[in-house]
Amino acid sequence: MRSEALPSPSSKSGFAVLTTGAVIAVGIVVITFAAKVAGADDTVSLSVETAASYTLSPGDSKSLERRLALFRAKRMAADQAADRFTSQKLIQFVDRDKNELVCLVADRLDAELLQDHCRTDGHTDTCSVQAMTRVRLSDFIDAQLTSLRLGTEDEADYREEMAPEIAAPFRPGLALAKAYRLIHKKEWRMAIIYLDRITQRYPNWREAYEVKAVALNFENQFSARREALQHACALGSSTACADLR
């Protein structure tokens, strides 16, 4: 399957309570046949081929450039797998929670690099990758549990700080997932502050501008939203370019 983006215990009973209870309480994602899938583990999976690139910004390292290009490719693979598993009625996402879980899944995926090269065009350095990524249904169950843990941390940390920390070492999926979680909680101002910090540190990371535009839209900051979309569009986001029309 090729991405269109080329040229997106303690005990068994304890686990069941955690899964079903958390789904009802938090509304993160409904996992159909969760216990069966947990036992079957990796038998339900999908291999997806995707390609992506990332352009170096001042202060970025070559390793970060390659890492963000690969994350972008893996996120596309996770998104396609999520759609396939949903169509097969194996999982069901609630509202915008798919975005958060896809980002968390992308962080944990292993990918086989089919192509990996960086080029310099004038003063611009761009790293491009093509990868084959295997996405398992169990990856989404693990992401759900990570999301539940983040929900617990929300109560302990977010209200005590002006903005949540950007994880070190940098995990791009976790960074975006935290922003999506703040948006889901209607903590739009907090999400904007957090995403401001991310875009200051990674000015060529278009995904952060895309998510920031979502938060600004909820805050009715339409001029700032358009500016965020313009940044994302200039960095190659077809979604942002379409939203500007």
C-alpha positions as CSV (number, residue, x, y, z in Angstrom):
1,M,0.0,0.0,0.0
2,R,1.6,3.3,-1.1
3,S,1.0,6.6,0.5
4,E,-0.8,9.3,-1.5
5,A,1.7,11.7,0.1
6,L,4.6,10.5,-2.1
7,P,5.6,13.6,-4.7
8,S,-0.3,10.6,6.0
9,P,-0.8,-7.1,34.4
10,S,-1.3,-7.3,37.2
11,S,-4.2,-9.6,36.2
12,K,-6.3,-10.1,33.2
13,S,-9.3,-8.6,35.0
14,G,-7.1,-5.6,35.9
15,F,-6.3,-4.9,32.3
16,A,-10.0,-5.2,31.3
17,V,-11.0,-2.7,33.9
18,L,-8.3,-0.3,32.8
19,T,-9.2,-0.6,29.2
20,T,-13.0,-0.5,29.4
21,G,-13.2,1.9,32.3
22,A,-10.8,4.3,30.8
23,V,-12.6,4.4,27.5
24,I,-15.9,5.2,29.2
25,A,-14.4,7.8,31.5
26,V,-12.0,9.6,29.2
27,G,-13.6,8.9,25.8
28,I,-10.2,8.4,24.1
29,V,-11.0,5.5,21.8
30,V,-13.3,2.5,21.8
31,I,-11.4,-0.7,21.1
32,T,-13.6,-3.4,19.7
33,F,-12.7,-6.9,20.9
34,A,-9.9,-5.4,23.0
35,A,-9.3,-8.5,25.1
36,K,-9.2,-10.7,22.0
37,V,-6.8,-8.3,20.2
38,A,-4.6,-8.1,23.3
39,G,-4.3,-11.9,23.3
40,A,-3.7,-12.1,19.6
41,D,-1.1,-9.3,19.8
42,D,0.6,-8.7,16.5
43,T,-1.5,-11.0,14.3
44,V,-3.5,-7.9,12.9
45,S,-1.0,-5.6,11.1
46,L,-0.5,-3.6,8.0
47,S,2.6,-2.7,6.1
48,V,2.6,0.7,4.5
49,E,5.1,2.4,2.2
50,T,5.4,6.1,2.5
51,A,7.9,8.9,1.7
52,A,8.5,12.3,3.3
53,S,11.1,15.0,3.7
54,Y,12.1,17.7,6.1
55,T,14.1,20.9,5.4
56,L,16.7,21.9,7.9
57,S,16.2,25.2,9.7
58,P,18.9,27.3,11.4
59,G,20.1,25.5,14.5
60,D,18.7,22.1,13.4
61,S,21.1,19.1,13.3
62,K,21.4,16.6,10.5
63,S,20.2,13.9,12.9
64,L,17.0,15.9,13.8
65,E,16.4,16.6,10.1
66,R,16.4,12.9,9.3
67,R,14.4,12.1,12.4
68,L,11.6,14.5,11.6
69,A,11.5,13.3,8.0
70,L,11.1,9.7,9.2
71,F,8.5,10.7,11.8
72,R,6.5,12.3,9.1
73,A,6.6,9.1,7.0
74,K,5.7,6.9,10.0
75,R,2.8,9.2,10.9
76,M,1.4,8.8,7.4
77,A,1.7,5.1,7.8
78,A,-0.1,5.2,11.2
79,D,-2.8,7.3,9.8
80,Q,-3.5,5.0,6.9
81,A,-3.5,2.0,9.2
82,A,-5.9,3.7,11.5
83,D,-8.3,4.2,8.6
84,R,-8.0,0.6,7.5
85,F,-8.5,-0.8,11.0
86,T,-11.5,1.5,11.4
87,S,-13.0,0.3,8.1
88,Q,-12.6,-3.2,9.4
89,K,-14.4,-2.3,12.6
90,L,-11.5,-3.2,14.7
91,I,-11.2,0.2,16.3
92,Q,-13.4,3.3,16.6
93,F,-12.1,6.8,17.3
94,V,-14.1,9.4,19.1
95,D,-14.1,12.9,17.5
96,R,-10.5,14.2,17.1
97,D,-8.9,11.6,19.3
98,K,-7.5,9.8,16.3
99,N,-5.0,12.6,15.8
100,E,-3.5,12.2,19.3
101,L,-3.3,8.4,19.0
102,V,-1.8,8.4,15.5
103,C,1.0,10.7,16.8
104,L,1.7,8.4,19.8
105,V,1.7,5.4,17.5
106,A,4.1,7.0,15.0
107,D,6.6,7.6,17.8
108,R,6.9,3.9,18.6
109,L,7.0,2.4,15.1
110,D,10.0,0.8,13.5
111,A,10.5,1.4,9.8
112,E,12.6,-0.2,7.1
113,L,14.4,2.6,5.2
114,L,14.1,2.0,1.5
115,Q,15.8,5.3,0.6
116,D,17.5,7.9,2.7
117,H,19.3,10.9,1.3
118,C,20.0,14.5,2.2
119,R,20.7,17.2,-0.4
120,T,21.8,20.8,-0.4
121,D,20.2,23.3,-2.8
122,G,21.9,26.6,-2.4
123,H,21.5,27.4,1.3
124,T,18.8,24.8,1.9
125,D,19.4,21.3,3.3
126,T,16.6,18.8,2.8
127,C,16.5,15.2,4.0
128,S,14.2,12.7,2.2
129,V,13.2,9.2,3.3
130,Q,11.2,6.4,1.8
131,A,10.2,3.7,4.3
132,M,8.2,0.5,4.8
133,T,6.5,0.6,8.1
134,R,4.6,-2.2,9.8
135,V,1.7,-0.9,12.0
136,R,0.0,-3.3,14.4
137,L,-3.4,-3.1,15.9
138,S,-1.8,-3.6,19.3
139,D,0.2,-0.3,18.7
140,F,-3.1,1.6,19.1
141,I,-3.9,-0.2,22.3
142,D,-0.5,0.7,23.7
143,A,-1.1,4.3,22.5
144,Q,-4.4,4.4,24.3
145,L,-2.6,3.4,27.6
146,T,0.0,6.1,27.0
147,S,-2.9,8.6,26.5
148,L,-4.4,7.5,29.7
149,R,-1.2,8.1,31.5
150,L,-0.9,11.6,29.9
151,G,-4.4,12.3,31.2
152,T,-3.3,11.6,34.7
153,E,-0.3,13.8,34.3
154,D,-2.5,16.6,33.0
155,E,-4.1,17.0,36.3
156,A,-0.8,17.0,38.1
157,D,1.2,19.2,35.8
158,Y,-0.6,21.4,33.3
159,R,-2.4,23.6,35.7
160,E,0.8,24.1,37.7
161,E,2.8,25.4,34.7
162,M,2.4,28.2,32.2
163,A,2.9,25.5,29.5
164,P,3.8,21.8,29.5
165,E,7.4,20.9,29.0
166,I,8.7,19.9,25.6
167,A,10.0,16.4,26.3
168,A,13.7,15.8,26.2
169,P,14.9,13.9,24.4
170,F,12.5,15.3,21.8
171,R,9.7,12.9,20.8
172,P,7.8,14.5,18.0
173,G,4.7,12.3,18.4
174,L,4.4,13.0,22.1
175,A,4.9,16.7,21.5
176,L,2.0,16.8,19.1
177,A,-0.2,14.5,21.2
178,K,0.1,16.8,24.2
179,A,-1.0,19.7,22.0
180,Y,-4.0,17.7,20.7
181,R,-4.9,16.7,24.3
182,L,-4.9,20.4,25.4
183,I,-7.2,21.2,22.5
184,H,-9.6,18.3,23.4
185,K,-9.7,19.6,26.9
186,K,-10.6,23.1,25.5
187,E,-7.3,24.5,27.0
188,W,-6.9,26.4,23.8
189,R,-4.8,29.2,25.2
190,M,-2.4,26.7,26.8
191,A,-2.1,24.8,23.6
192,I,-1.2,28.0,21.7
193,I,1.5,28.9,24.3
194,Y,2.9,25.3,24.1
195,L,2.9,25.3,20.3
196,D,4.5,28.7,20.2
197,R,7.4,27.2,22.1
198,I,7.6,24.3,19.7
199,T,7.6,26.5,16.6
200,Q,10.3,28.7,18.1
201,R,12.5,25.7,18.7
202,Y,11.6,23.9,15.4
203,P,10.6,26.7,13.0
204,N,10.4,24.4,9.9
205,W,8.2,21.8,11.5
206,R,5.0,22.3,9.6
207,E,2.9,19.9,11.7
208,A,3.2,22.2,14.7
209,Y,1.8,25.1,12.7
210,E,-1.1,22.9,11.5
211,V,-2.1,22.0,15.1
212,K,-1.6,25.6,16.2
213,A,-4.0,26.8,13.5
214,V,-6.6,24.4,15.0
215,A,-6.2,25.9,18.5
216,L,-6.3,29.4,17.1
217,N,-9.5,28.7,15.3
218,F,-11.2,27.6,18.6
219,E,-9.9,30.8,20.2
220,N,-11.5,32.8,17.3
221,Q,-8.0,34.3,16.5
222,F,-8.6,34.1,12.8
223,S,-5.8,36.4,11.7
224,A,-3.3,34.5,13.7
225,R,-4.8,31.2,12.4
226,R,-4.3,32.4,8.8
227,E,-0.7,33.3,9.6
228,A,-0.1,29.8,11.1
229,L,-1.6,28.2,8.0
230,Q,0.6,30.3,5.7
231,H,3.6,29.1,7.6
232,A,2.5,25.5,7.2
233,C,1.6,26.0,3.5
234,A,5.0,27.5,2.8
235,L,6.6,24.5,4.4
236,G,4.8,22.1,2.1
237,S,1.5,21.3,3.9
238,S,-1.1,20.7,1.2
239,T,-3.8,20.6,4.0
240,A,-2.9,24.1,5.1
241,C,-2.7,25.4,1.6
242,A,-6.3,24.1,0.9
243,D,-7.6,25.7,4.1
244,L,-6.2,29.1,2.9
245,R,-8.3,29.0,-0.2
